[in-house]
């Protein structure tokens, strides 16, 4: 019994570290950014999908613009008494706001496509990139 009392008690060690739930786990799949930079088939597919969606938006905007401007000469086929005011109203008051709306829709659509692509390419654990506003007025 005297021998048990002489033995020192084992020292307790406290281990500190990152809690288990907050450890950063590697993504379950290879991030798309590496697929694009390594020029794999999957990376080319991602880029082609972005280009296709941007082209689709551009073609829709161009078609709407062509319809708007293509229908304006039909106003000249109206009788002269009605054609004068209708053509000027169509040219001055209708055409420009509609073109502005088409352009605004196209820019919003292109930005949405790019944001979706950026969300696909970036790693969710990384902080979002800050917008570079140096070139903005």
N, C-alpha and C positions, 0 to 999 in steps of 0.2 A: 504494500500500500504506500509506503514511503517513496517507492520508485515512481508511482503514478503522479504523486504530487510534485515531483521534481521536473517532470516533463513539461516543457513550455507548451502553452496552448497554440495550436496552429494559427498563423496570421491570416486574417481575412483580406482578400484583395478586392477592390472595387474596380470593375471594368466600366469605362465610360466610352461611349461611341454614338454613332448615329442610330436612332431608334429604328427598329426593323421596318416599320411601315413607310419610313421616309427615304429608304435607300433607293437610289436611282437604278432602275432595272434597264438592261439593254432592250431596245425595241424588239418586238417579236418578228419583225420583218426588216429587211434592209431599207433604210430611208431612200426615198425616191431621188434625193439629191445625188447620192452616190451612183445610182443607176444612170442618171443623166450625165454626170461628169465622166463616168467610165464608158459612156456611149454604148450601153447595152441595148438589146432589142426592146426591153421594157422601158428604158429611158427614152428611146426614140418614139415609142408609142405614147408616152406622156407628152412629149413635145408636140407630136403630131396632133394629139387631141386638143391641146391648147391652140395650135394654129388653126385647126378645123373650126373650133368654136369662135375664134376671132374672125375667121373668114365668113362664117355663117352670119354673124352680126353685121359685118360690113356689107354683105350682099343684101340683107334685108333692108338696111338703111339706104343703100344705093337704089334698090327697087322702089322703095317709097318715094325717094327723091325724083326718080325718073317718072313715076306715075304723076306726081304733083306737077312737075314742069311739063310733062308730056300732055297733060290735059288742059293746060292753059291756052294753047292755040284753038281749042274747041270754042272758046269764048268769042273768037272772031267769026264763027259761023252763025252766030245769033244775028237777028236784024240790027241794023245800024243804030236805031234809037235805044235799044236795050244793051247792045254790045259795048258801047262807050263806057258807061258807068260800071258795068259788070267786070269788064277787063281791068279797069283801073283799081277797082276794089280788090279783085283777085290778085293783081300784081302787087299792090301797095299794102294791103291790110291782111291778106290771107297767106300769101306765099312765104313771106319772111318769118312770121311766127311759127308756121308749120315746119319750115326748114330748121329753125332753131330747136324746136321740139324733137325733130328727128336726130339732129346732132347731139342734143343732150341725152337722148335715149341711147345713142350709140356709145358715147363716152361712158355712161353709167354701166352699160352692158360689158364693155371692154374691161373696165376696172373690176367688175364682178368676176369675169372670167379669170383675170390675173390674180385676184385674191383667192379664188378657189384653187388655182394652180399653186400659188405660194403656200396655201394651207396643206396641200398635198405633198409638197417638196420639203417643207421644214419639219424638223423634229418637234413633237409636241412638248418635250421637256425644255427646249430652248426658249428664251424670251422672244417675243415678237420683234421683228426688225423695226427700227425707228424710221419714220418717213424723212427723206432728205428734202428739205424745203429750201435749199440754197438757190435753186433755179427759179423758184416761184417769185412773182413780183411782190 
